[in-house]
Amino acid sequence: MALFGLLAMGLAGPLKWFEHELRFHPRVAGGHPLAAYVLGLAFGFGWTPCIGPVLGAILTLSATQTSLSEGITLLSFYAAGLGVPFLLAAMGVAMMTGQLSAFSFWLLKTIPALGRIG
């Protein structure tokens, strides 16, 4: 991290091996499972530097709490904050494509007890 900071400030000389990039252009048709896998890989590689330090901080905070329930609460809010936007986006796409009702029927057929909730 210190080296990156010095490079960003221009206090360390340019390192030529940091100035290269590698691009991957797969020729995969849209809708193919391999295309979804490659997109997931790209998303994961892009997000790892952003999410890693935050997750590390939350894990450290939860480990230093005085009770187990406080740590669980912190991790639960972190997980909800991370997951809920993805779930909302997925439900919106499912509604636009008409797949939400198909998913609902599948869910009720697979877990009949859900039909008795309420």
N, CA, C and O atoms as a MOPAC input file, in Angstrom:
PM7 MOZYME 1SCF
protein

 N      0.83100 1    -1.19900 1     0.00000 1
 C      0.00000 1     0.00000 1     0.00000 1
 C      0.86700 1     1.25100 1     0.00000 1
 O      0.56000 1     2.23900 1    -0.66600 1
 N      1.95400 1     1.18900 1     0.75900 1
 C      2.83200 1     2.35100 1     0.80300 1
 C      3.43400 1     2.62200 1    -0.57100 1
 O      3.54400 1     3.77500 1    -0.98800 1
 N      3.82700 1     1.55300 1    -1.27900 1
 C      4.39300 1     1.71200 1    -2.61700 1
 C      3.37200 1     2.33300 1    -3.56600 1
 O      3.70800 1     3.21600 1    -4.35400 1
 N      2.12300 1     1.86800 1    -3.49000 1
 C      1.08600 1     2.44700 1    -4.34100 1
 C      0.86600 1     3.92200 1    -4.01500 1
 O      0.66600 1     4.72900 1    -4.92300 1
 N      0.90000 1     4.27600 1    -2.76100 1
 C      0.76000 1     5.67400 1    -2.37300 1
 C      1.89100 1     6.52900 1    -2.91800 1
 O      1.65800 1     7.62700 1    -3.42300 1
 N      3.12500 1     6.02300 1    -2.81500 1
 C      4.27300 1     6.76000 1    -3.35700 1
 C      4.18400 1     6.89600 1    -4.86900 1
 O      4.52900 1     7.94000 1    -5.42400 1
 N      3.71700 1     5.83100 1    -5.54500 1
 C      3.53900 1     5.90300 1    -6.99600 1
 C      2.47400 1     6.92300 1    -7.37800 1
 O      2.64500 1     7.68100 1    -8.33300 1
 N      1.37200 1     6.94000 1    -6.62700 1
 C      0.28500 1     7.87600 1    -6.92300 1
 C      0.72100 1     9.32300 1    -6.71900 1
 O      0.27800 1    10.21400 1    -7.44300 1
 N      1.59400 1     9.56000 1    -5.72900 1
 C      2.07900 1    10.92100 1    -5.47900 1
 C      3.22100 1    11.30700 1    -6.40100 1
 O      3.63600 1    12.46600 1    -6.42400 1
 N      3.72900 1    10.35400 1    -7.15600 1
 C      4.83200 1    10.64100 1    -8.05700 1
 C      6.17800 1    10.66200 1    -7.36400 1
 O      7.15600 1    11.14300 1    -7.93700 1
 N      6.25100 1    10.14600 1    -6.13000 1
 C      7.50600 1    10.14700 1    -5.38300 1
 C      8.35300 1     8.91400 1    -5.66700 1
 O      9.54300 1     8.89600 1    -5.35500 1
 N      7.76100 1     7.89700 1    -6.24800 1
 C      8.51100 1     6.70400 1    -6.65300 1
 C      8.52700 1     6.67800 1    -8.17700 1
 O      7.54800 1     7.04500 1    -8.82700 1
 N      9.63500 1     6.24600 1    -8.72600 1
 C      9.76600 1     6.21600 1   -10.18200 1
 C      8.71600 1     5.31400 1   -10.81400 1
 O      8.17600 1     4.43300 1   -10.14400 1
 N      8.42200 1     5.51900 1   -12.07800 1
 C      7.42700 1     4.67100 1   -12.74000 1
 C      7.93800 1     3.23200 1   -12.84400 1
 O      9.08200 1     2.98600 1   -13.22500 1
 N      7.07900 1     2.31300 1   -12.50300 1
 C      7.39600 1     0.89800 1   -12.63100 1
 C      6.70300 1     0.38900 1   -13.88200 1
 O      5.47400 1     0.35700 1   -13.94400 1
 N      7.47300 1    -0.00400 1   -14.86700 1
 C      6.92100 1    -0.37400 1   -16.17400 1
 C      5.95800 1    -1.55300 1   -16.08700 1
 O      5.00000 1    -1.61000 1   -16.85800 1
 N      6.18000 1    -2.49900 1   -15.16800 1
 C      5.29100 1    -3.66200 1   -15.09300 1
 C      3.95500 1    -3.32100 1   -14.46500 1
 O      3.04100 1    -4.14500 1   -14.50400 1
 N      3.80700 1    -2.13300 1   -13.88400 1
 C      2.50300 1    -1.66400 1   -13.40100 1
 C      1.72400 1    -0.95000 1   -14.49800 1
 O      0.53000 1    -0.69700 1   -14.33800 1
 N      2.37600 1    -0.62300 1   -15.60800 1
 C      1.75700 1     0.15700 1   -16.66900 1
 C      1.24300 1    -0.71100 1   -17.81700 1
 O      1.07900 1    -0.21600 1   -18.93200 1
 N      0.99300 1    -1.95800 1   -17.57100 1
 C      0.48300 1    -2.87000 1   -18.59200 1
 C     -0.90700 1    -3.32900 1   -18.20200 1
 O     -1.28800 1    -3.30500 1   -17.03200 1
 N     -1.64800 1    -3.74300 1   -19.20400 1
 C     -2.97000 1    -4.29000 1   -18.93600 1
 C     -3.16500 1    -5.54000 1   -19.78000 1
 O     -2.50600 1    -5.72500 1   -20.80300 1
 N     -4.05400 1    -6.36900 1   -19.34900 1
 C     -4.37800 1    -7.59500 1   -20.05900 1
 C     -5.87800 1    -7.61000 1   -20.26800 1
 O     -6.64600 1    -7.53400 1   -19.31000 1
 N     -6.29000 1    -7.70500 1   -21.50600 1
 C     -7.72600 1    -7.73100 1   -21.80600 1
 C     -8.09200 1    -9.07300 1   -22.39700 1
 O     -7.32600 1    -9.68800 1   -23.13800 1
 N     -9.26500 1    -9.49800 1   -22.05200 1
 C     -9.78300 1   -10.77900 1   -22.49800 1
 C    -11.08800 1   -10.52000 1   -23.23000 1
 O    -12.02000 1    -9.97000 1   -22.64400 1
 N    -11.17500 1   -10.89900 1   -24.48700 1
 C    -12.36500 1   -10.67000 1   -25.29900 1
 C    -12.93700 1   -12.00700 1   -25.75900 1
 O    -12.65600 1   -12.44600 1   -26.87400 1
 N    -13.72400 1   -12.65100 1   -24.92700 1
 C    -14.27200 1   -13.94100 1   -25.34600 1
 C    -15.35400 1   -13.75500 1   -26.40500 1
 O    -16.09000 1   -12.76900 1   -26.38500 1
 N    -15.44100 1   -14.67700 1   -27.29800 1
 C    -16.47900 1   -14.66800 1   -28.33600 1
 C    -17.56800 1   -15.64600 1   -27.91700 1
 O    -17.68100 1   -16.74100 1   -28.46800 1
 N    -18.36500 1   -15.23900 1   -26.94000 1
 C    -19.41900 1   -16.09300 1   -26.41000 1
 C    -20.75200 1   -15.41200 1   -26.67200 1
 O    -20.91000 1   -14.22000 1   -26.40600 1
 N    -21.70300 1   -16.16200 1   -27.19100 1
 C    -23.02500 1   -15.60100 1   -27.47100 1
 C    -23.73500 1   -15.23600 1   -26.17000 1
 O    -23.60000 1   -15.92900 1   -25.16200 1
 N    -24.49100 1   -14.14400 1   -26.20400 1
 C    -25.25900 1   -13.73500 1   -25.03200 1
 C    -26.27900 1   -14.79500 1   -24.64800 1
 O    -26.82400 1   -15.47700 1   -25.51500 1
 N    -26.53200 1   -14.93300 1   -23.38700 1
 C    -27.48600 1   -15.92100 1   -22.90000 1
 C    -26.86500 1   -17.28300 1   -22.65900 1
 O    -27.53400 1   -18.18700 1   -22.15800 1
 N    -25.61600 1   -17.44200 1   -23.00100 1
 C    -24.92100 1   -18.71200 1   -22.78900 1
 C    -24.37300 1   -18.74600 1   -21.36200 1
 O    -23.92000 1   -17.71500 1   -20.86400 1
 N    -24.40300 1   -19.89300 1   -20.69500 1
 C    -23.88300 1   -19.95800 1   -19.31600 1
 C    -22.43000 1   -19.50500 1   -19.19600 1
 O    -22.04400 1   -18.93300 1   -18.17700 1
 N    -21.62900 1   -19.75300 1   -20.21800 1
 C    -20.23600 1   -19.32000 1   -20.15600 1
 C    -20.13500 1   -17.79300 1   -20.14500 1
 O    -19.25300 1   -17.23300 1   -19.49400 1
 N    -21.03600 1   -17.12200 1   -20.86500 1
 C    -21.04300 1   -15.65900 1   -20.86500 1
 C    -21.35400 1   -15.13000 1   -19.46500 1
 O    -20.73400 1   -14.16800 1   -19.01100 1
 N    -22.30400 1   -15.75300 1   -18.78600 1
 C    -22.63200 1   -15.33500 1   -17.42000 1
 C    -21.44900 1   -15.57900 1   -16.48300 1
 O    -21.17700 1   -14.77000 1   -15.59600 1
 N    -20.75600 1   -16.68300 1   -16.68100 1
 C    -19.59100 1   -17.00000 1   -15.84800 1
 C    -18.48300 1   -15.95800 1   -16.04400 1
 O    -17.89700 1   -15.48000 1   -15.07300 1
 N    -18.19800 1   -15.60900 1   -17.31200 1
 C    -17.15400 1   -14.62600 1   -17.60500 1
 C    -17.54000 1   -13.26100 1   -17.03900 1
 O    -16.69100 1   -12.54900 1   -16.50400 1
 N    -18.80600 1   -12.89800 1   -17.15400 1
 C    -19.26100 1   -11.63100 1   -16.57800 1
 C    -19.10000 1   -11.64400 1   -15.05800 1
 O    -18.68200 1   -10.64700 1   -14.46800 1
 N    -19.42500 1   -12.75400 1   -14.43400 1
 C    -19.24100 1   -12.87400 1   -12.98500 1
 C    -17.78000 1   -12.77100 1   -12.58000 1
 O    -17.45300 1   -12.15200 1   -11.56700 1
 N    -16.90000 1   -13.37900 1   -13.37300 1
 C    -15.45800 1   -13.26600 1   -13.09100 1
 C    -15.00100 1   -11.81000 1   -13.16600 1
 O    -14.28900 1   -11.33100 1   -12.28300 1
 N    -15.41000 1   -11.11700 1   -14.21700 1
 C    -15.01600 1    -9.71600 1   -14.37300 1
 C    -15.53500 1    -8.87500 1   -13.21700 1
 O    -14.82500 1    -8.02100 1   -12.68600 1
 N    -16.78800 1    -9.12600 1   -12.83200 1
 C    -17.37900 1    -8.38500 1   -11.71700 1
 C    -16.61400 1    -8.65700 1   -10.41900 1
 O    -16.32500 1    -7.74000 1    -9.65000 1
 N    -16.29500 1    -9.92800 1   -10.19300 1
 C    -15.55600 1   -10.29100 1    -8.98200 1
 C    -14.17200 1    -9.67000 1    -8.93500 1
 O    -13.75500 1    -9.15900 1    -7.89600 1
 N    -13.45100 1    -9.71000 1   -10.06000 1
 C    -12.11900 1    -9.09700 1   -10.09200 1
 C    -12.19700 1    -7.58800 1    -9.87500 1
 O    -11.32700 1    -7.00700 1    -9.22600 1
 N    -13.22300 1    -6.96000 1   -10.40700 1
 C    -13.36300 1    -5.52100 1   -10.24400 1
 C    -13.77200 1    -5.11000 1    -8.84400 1
 O    -13.40200 1    -4.03700 1    -8.36700 1
 N    -14.53700 1    -5.96700 1    -8.18800 1
 C    -15.06100 1    -5.60900 1    -6.87400 1
 C    -14.17500 1    -6.00500 1    -5.71200 1
 O    -14.29100 1    -5.43300 1    -4.62900 1
 N    -13.30000 1    -6.96500 1    -5.91000 1
 C    -12.47900 1    -7.46500 1    -4.81000 1
 C    -11.68700 1    -6.36800 1    -4.10600 1
 O    -11.68100 1    -6.33600 1    -2.87600 1
 N    -11.01700 1    -5.46500 1    -4.82800 1
 C    -10.27400 1    -4.41800 1    -4.11800 1
 C    -11.16800 1    -3.46700 1    -3.33500 1
 O    -10.72200 1    -2.86600 1    -2.35800 1
 N    -12.41900 1    -3.32200 1    -3.74900 1
 C    -13.32200 1    -2.39300 1    -3.06600 1
 C    -13.96700 1    -3.03800 1    -1.84200 1
 O    -14.07000 1    -2.41700 1    -0.78300 1
 N    -14.39700 1    -4.27800 1    -1.99600 1
 C    -15.16500 1    -4.90900 1    -0.93500 1
 C    -14.27200 1    -5.51900 1     0.14700 1
 O    -14.68900 1    -5.64600 1     1.29800 1
 N    -13.05300 1    -5.89400 1    -0.21900 1
 C    -12.15300 1    -6.55500 1     0.72700 1
 C    -11.85400 1    -5.73900 1     1.97800 1
 O    -12.03700 1    -6.24300 1     3.08600 1
 N    -11.39800 1    -4.49100 1     1.83800 1
 C    -11.09100 1    -3.69800 1     3.04000 1
 C    -12.32000 1    -3.42800 1     3.90700 1
 O    -12.22800 1    -3.41600 1     5.13400 1
 N    -13.46200 1    -3.21200 1     3.26900 1
 C    -14.68500 1    -2.95600 1     4.04900 1
 C    -15.08900 1    -4.20800 1     4.81300 1
 O    -15.41500 1    -4.13600 1     5.99800 1
 N    -15.07000 1    -5.35100 1     4.14300 1
 C    -15.40100 1    -6.60200 1     4.82900 1
 C    -14.40700 1    -6.88500 1     5.94700 1
 O    -14.79300 1    -7.34500 1     7.02200 1
 N    -13.13500 1    -6.61300 1     5.70100 1
 C    -12.12600 1    -6.80000 1     6.75000 1
 C    -12.40000 1    -5.92700 1     7.96300 1
 O    -12.25400 1    -6.37600 1     9.10000 1
 N    -12.79800 1    -4.67900 1     7.72700 1
 C    -13.10200 1    -3.77400 1     8.83800 1
 C    -14.32500 1    -4.25100 1     9.61300 1
 O    -14.33000 1    -4.22200 1    10.84300 1
 N    -15.36800 1    -4.69400 1     8.89600 1
 C    -16.57700 1    -5.17700 1     9.57200 1
 C    -16.26500 1    -6.44100 1    10.37300 1
 O    -16.73700 1    -6.59300 1    11.50000 1
 N    -15.47700 1    -7.34500 1     9.79900 1
 C    -15.10700 1    -8.56200 1    10.53000 1
 C    -14.29000 1    -8.23000 1    11.77300 1
 O    -14.47800 1    -8.84300 1    12.82400 1
 N    -13.38000 1    -7.25900 1    11.65500 1
 C    -12.58600 1    -6.84700 1    12.81500 1
 C    -13.47300 1    -6.23900 1    13.89000 1
 O    -13.33200 1    -6.55600 1    15.07100 1
 N    -14.39400 1    -5.35700 1    13.47800 1
 C    -15.31100 1    -4.74600 1    14.44400 1
 C    -16.18500 1    -5.80100 1    15.12700 1
 O    -16.39200 1    -5.75800 1    16.34000 1
 N    -16.69100 1    -6.74100 1    14.33800 1
 C    -17.56600 1    -7.75100 1    14.93100 1
 C    -16.78900 1    -8.67000 1    15.86200 1
 O    -17.34000 1    -9.15200 1    16.85100 1
 N    -15.51600 1    -8.92000 1    15.56300 1
 C    -14.70500 1    -9.78300 1    16.42500 1
 C    -14.36200 1    -9.10500 1    17.75000 1
 O    -14.09100 1    -9.78800 1    18.73800 1
 N    -14.36900 1    -7.78100 1    17.78400 1
 C    -13.99800 1    -7.06400 1    18.99700 1
 C    -15.19900 1    -6.62800 1    19.83600 1
 O    -15.03200 1    -5.94600 1    20.84700 1
 N    -16.40600 1    -7.01600 1    19.42600 1
 C    -17.59700 1    -6.63500 1    20.19000 1
 C    -17.64400 1    -7.41800 1    21.49900 1
 O    -17.04700 1    -8.48700 1    21.62200 1
 N    -18.36100 1    -6.86900 1    22.46400 1
 C    -18.41700 1    -7.50300 1    23.77300 1
 C    -19.33800 1    -8.71100 1    23.80800 1
 O    -19.20400 1    -9.56300 1    24.68600 1
 N    -20.26600 1    -8.79700 1    22.87300 1
 C    -21.15800 1    -9.95900 1    22.85800 1
 C    -21.28500 1   -10.49500 1    21.43100 1
 O    -21.04900 1    -9.78600 1    20.45300 1
 N    -21.66300 1   -11.75400 1    21.35000 1
 C    -21.83900 1   -12.40100 1    20.06100 1
 C    -22.96300 1   -11.73800 1    19.26600 1
 O    -22.85900 1   -11.59700 1    18.04800 1
 N    -24.02700 1   -11.33400 1    19.94300 1
 C    -25.16600 1   -10.74400 1    19.24500 1
 C    -24.80200 1    -9.41300 1    18.58300 1
 O    -25.32700 1    -9.09900 1    17.51500 1
 N    -23.92000 1    -8.62900 1    19.19100 1
 C    -23.48700 1    -7.37600 1    18.57100 1
 C    -22.70400 1    -7.63700 1    17.28800 1
 O    -22.88500 1    -6.93300 1    16.29500 1
 N    -21.83900 1    -8.64300 1    17.30600 1
 C    -21.08600 1    -9.01300 1    16.10200 1
 C    -21.99700 1    -9.53300 1    15.01300 1
 O    -21.82500 1    -9.20100 1    13.84000 1
 N    -22.96800 1   -10.34900 1    15.39500 1
 C    -23.92900 1   -10.87300 1    14.42400 1
 C    -24.75200 1    -9.74200 1    13.82100 1
 O    -25.04700 1    -9.75800 1    12.62600 1
 N    -25.12000 1    -8.77200 1    14.62900 1
 C    -25.89800 1    -7.63200 1    14.13700 1
 C    -25.09800 1    -6.84600 1    13.10000 1
 O    -25.62400 1    -6.49700 1    12.04300 1
 N    -23.82900 1    -6.56800 1    13.39800 1
 C    -22.99400 1    -5.84100 1    12.43500 1
 C    -22.88200 1    -6.60400 1    11.11300 1
 O    -23.04800 1    -6.02700 1    10.03800 1
 N    -22.59800 1    -7.90700 1    11.20500 1
 C    -22.44200 1    -8.69900 1     9.98500 1
 C    -23.76000 1    -8.84100 1     9.24200 1
 O    -23.76500 1    -8.90400 1     8.01300 1
 N    -24.87400 1    -8.89300 1     9.95700 1
 C    -26.17800 1    -8.99200 1     9.30000 1
 C    -26.51100 1    -7.72900 1     8.51900 1
 O    -27.00300 1    -7.80000 1     7.39300 1
 N    -26.24200 1    -6.57500 1     9.11700 1
 C    -26.49900 1    -5.32300 1     8.41500 1
 C    -25.57400 1    -5.17600 1     7.20600 1
 O    -25.99100 1    -4.66600 1     6.16600 1
 N    -24.34000 1    -5.61300 1     7.33600 1
 C    -23.41300 1    -5.57700 1     6.20300 1
 C    -23.92800 1    -6.47400 1     5.07600 1
 O    -23.95200 1    -6.06700 1     3.91500 1
 N    -24.33500 1    -7.68900 1     5.42100 1
 C    -24.83400 1    -8.62600 1     4.41300 1
 C    -26.10100 1    -8.09400 1     3.74800 1
 O    -26.26800 1    -8.21900 1     2.53500 1
 N    -26.99000 1    -7.50200 1     4.53900 1
 C    -28.22200 1    -6.94500 1     3.96800 1
 C    -27.90300 1    -5.77100 1     3.03200 1
 O    -28.47400 1    -5.65900 1     1.94700 1
 N    -27.00100 1    -4.91600 1     3.45700 1
 C    -26.62100 1    -3.77700 1     2.62200 1
 C    -25.95300 1    -4.20800 1     1.32500 1
 O    -26.06500 1    -3.52800 1     0.30400 1
 N    -25.26700 1    -5.32400 1     1.36800 1
 C    -24.61400 1    -5.83500 1     0.16900 1
 C    -25.59000 1    -6.58600 1    -0.72200 1
 O    -25.53900 1    -6.45300 1    -1.94400 1
 N    -26.47300 1    -7.36800 1    -0.12700 1
 C    -27.33000 1    -8.25200 1    -0.90400 1
 C    -28.63800 1    -7.66500 1    -1.38500 1
 O    -29.08600 1    -7.99200 1    -2.48400 1
 N    -29.26200 1    -6.81100 1    -0.59700 1
 C    -30.59200 1    -6.29300 1    -0.95000 1
 C    -30.60000 1    -5.54600 1    -2.28600 1
 O    -31.52300 1    -5.75700 1    -3.07200 1
 N    -29.62400 1    -4.68600 1    -2.58600 1
 C    -29.65400 1    -4.04000 1    -3.91100 1
 C    -29.60800 1    -5.04000 1    -5.06500 1
 O    -30.26100 1    -4.82800 1    -6.08700 1
 N    -28.85000 1    -6.11900 1    -4.91700 1
 C    -28.80200 1    -7.13900 1    -5.97100 1
 C    -30.13800 1    -7.85500 1    -6.09600 1
 O    -30.59600 1    -8.12800 1    -7.20500 1
 N    -30.76200 1    -8.15700 1    -4.97000 1
 C    -32.06700 1    -8.82400 1    -5.01500 1
 C    -33.12100 1    -7.92100 1    -5.65100 1
 O    -33.94400 1    -8.38400 1    -6.44100 1
 N    -33.09600 1    -6.64400 1    -5.31200 1
 C    -34.06500 1    -5.71400 1    -5.90100 1
 C    -33.85300 1    -5.57500 1    -7.40800 1
 O    -34.81300 1    -5.52700 1    -8.17700 1
 N    -32.60100 1    -5.51200 1    -7.81600 1
 C    -32.31900 1    -5.42000 1    -9.25300 1
 C    -32.76400 1    -6.69400 1    -9.96900 1
 O    -33.32500 1    -6.63300 1   -11.06300 1
 N    -32.51400 1    -7.83300 1    -9.35600 1
 C    -32.91300 1    -9.10600 1    -9.97300 1
 C    -34.42700 1    -9.21900 1   -10.06300 1
 O    -34.95500 1    -9.71700 1   -11.05700 1
 N    -35.13300 1    -8.75600 1    -9.02500 1
 C    -36.60500 1    -8.82400 1    -9.06900 1
 C    -37.14200 1    -7.88800 1   -10.14000 1
 O    -38.12300 1    -8.21400 1   -10.80800 1
 N    -36.50500 1    -6.71400 1   -10.31700 1
 C    -36.93500 1    -5.78800 1   -11.35800 1
 C    -36.75700 1    -6.37800 1   -12.74800 1
 O    -37.63000 1    -6.23800 1   -13.60400 1
 N    -35.63400 1    -7.03300 1   -12.96900 1
 C    -35.39300 1    -7.67400 1   -14.26300 1
 C    -36.38400 1    -8.80500 1   -14.46600 1
 O    -36.90400 1    -8.98900 1   -15.56700 1
 N    -36.64900 1    -9.56800 1   -13.40500 1
 C    -37.61000 1   -10.67300 1   -13.50900 1
 C    -39.00700 1   -10.14800 1   -13.82500 1
 O    -39.74700 1   -10.77700 1   -14.58200 1
 N    -39.37300 1    -9.00800 1   -13.25600 1
 C    -40.68900 1    -8.43100 1   -13.54900 1
 C    -40.76300 1    -7.94900 1   -14.99100 1
 O    -41.78100 1    -8.14800 1   -15.65500 1
 N    -39.69800 1    -7.31600 1   -15.48700 1
 C    -39.70900 1    -6.80200 1   -16.86100 1
 C    -39.75200 1    -7.92000 1   -17.89700 1
 O    -40.31900 1    -7.75500 1   -18.97700 1
 N    -39.14800 1    -9.05900 1   -17.56200 1
 C    -39.11900 1   -10.16500 1   -18.53100 1
 C    -40.27000 1   -11.13600 1   -18.34300 1
 O    -40.41000 1   -12.08200 1   -19.11800 1
 N    -41.10100 1   -10.92000 1   -17.32300 1
 C    -42.23400 1   -11.80500 1   -17.08600 1
 C    -41.86500 1   -13.09600 1   -16.37500 1
 O    -42.67900 1   -14.01600 1   -16.29600 1
 N    -40.65700 1   -13.17000 1   -15.86300 1
 C    -40.21300 1   -14.40000 1   -15.20100 1
 C    -40.51300 1   -14.42300 1   -13.70600 1
 O    -40.33700 1   -15.45800 1   -13.06400 1
 N    -40.96100 1   -13.30600 1   -13.14000 1
 C    -41.23300 1   -13.27700 1   -11.71000 1
 C    -42.38200 1   -14.21000 1   -11.35200 1
 O    -42.30600 1   -14.92900 1   -10.35500 1
 N    -43.44200 1   -14.20900 1   -12.15000 1
 C    -44.56500 1   -15.10800 1   -11.85400 1
 C    -44.15200 1   -16.56100 1   -12.05400 1
 O    -44.57700 1   -17.42600 1   -11.28800 1
 N    -43.33900 1   -16.85000 1   -13.05900 1
 C    -42.85400 1   -18.22300 1   -13.25100 1
 C    -42.01900 1   -18.66200 1   -12.05400 1
 O    -42.12300 1   -19.80400 1   -11.60500 1
 N    -41.19000 1   -17.75400 1   -11.53700 1
 C    -40.39800 1   -18.07400 1   -10.35700 1
 C    -41.29200 1   -18.29700 1    -9.14100 1
 O    -41.04500 1   -19.20100 1    -8.34200 1
 N    -42.32200 1   -17.48200 1    -9.00100 1
 C    -43.24900 1   -17.63600 1    -7.87600 1
 C    -43.95100 1   -18.98700 1    -7.91500 1
 O    -44.07300 1   -19.65700 1    -6.89000 1
 N    -44.41800 1   -19.39000 1    -9.10800 1
 C    -45.07100 1   -20.69000 1    -9.23800 1
 C    -44.10100 1   -21.83200 1    -8.93800 1
 O    -44.46300 1   -22.80900 1    -8.28400 1
 N    -42.87500 1   -21.69900 1    -9.42000 1
 C    -41.86900 1   -22.73500 1    -9.14600 1
 C    -41.59000 1   -22.82900 1    -7.64600 1
 O    -41.48000 1   -23.92400 1    -7.09400 1
 N    -41.47800 1   -21.67200 1    -6.99600 1
 C    -41.20500 1   -21.64200 1    -5.56100 1
 C    -42.34100 1   -22.28900 1    -4.77800 1
 O    -42.08500 1   -23.05200 1    -3.84600 1
 N    -43.59600 1   -21.99800 1    -5.13700 1
 C    -44.74100 1   -22.59500 1    -4.45300 1
 C    -44.81900 1   -24.10300 1    -4.70500 1
 O    -45.20300 1   -24.86300 1    -3.81700 1
 N    -44.45700 1   -24.53100 1    -5.90700 1
 C    -44.48200 1   -25.96400 1    -6.22400 1
 C    -43.36500 1   -26.69700 1    -5.46400 1
 O    -43.55200 1   -27.82300 1    -5.00500 1
 N    -42.21400 1   -26.04600 1    -5.34200 1
 C    -41.06800 1   -26.67000 1    -4.67400 1
 C    -41.20600 1   -26.66800 1    -3.16400 1
 O    -40.83500 1   -27.64000 1    -2.50700 1
 N    -41.74500 1   -25.57000 1    -2.59600 1
 C    -41.91300 1   -25.43700 1    -1.14600 1
 C    -43.37500 1   -25.09100 1    -0.88800 1
 O    -43.70600 1   -23.91600 1    -0.73400 1
 N    -44.25800 1   -26.09200 1    -0.83800 1
 C    -45.69800 1   -25.82100 1    -0.68000 1
 C    -46.06100 1   -25.07300 1     0.59100 1
 O    -47.08700 1   -24.39400 1     0.63400 1
 N    -45.23300 1   -25.18700 1     1.63200 1
 C    -45.53200 1   -24.50600 1     2.89100 1
 C    -45.58200 1   -22.99100 1     2.72100 1
 O    -46.21900 1   -22.30200 1     3.51700 1
 N    -44.92200 1   -22.47000 1     1.70300 1
 C    -44.95100 1   -21.01700 1     1.48200 1
 C    -46.35300 1   -20.51800 1     1.15000 1
 O    -46.66800 1   -19.35600 1     1.40700 1
 N    -47.19100 1   -21.36800 1     0.58900 1
 C    -48.55200 1   -20.97800 1     0.24200 1
 C    -49.43800 1   -20.82700 1     1.46300 1
 O    -50.51500 1   -20.23600 1     1.37400 1
 N    -49.00800 1   -21.34800 1     2.60100 1
 C    -49.80700 1   -21.26200 1     3.83300 1
 C    -49.34600 1   -20.14700 1     4.73900 1
 O    -49.89900 1   -19.97400 1     5.82500 1
 N    -48.34900 1   -19.38500 1     4.32700 1
 C    -47.84800 1   -18.27200 1     5.14400 1
 C    -48.80000 1   -17.09300 1     5.00900 1
 O    -49.22100 1   -16.75300 1     3.90300 1
 N    -49.13200 1   -16.48000 1     6.11100 1
 C    -49.91200 1   -15.28000 1     5.99600 1
 C    -51.11200 1   -15.33400 1     6.83700 1
 O    -51.89400 1   -14.38300 1     6.85700 1

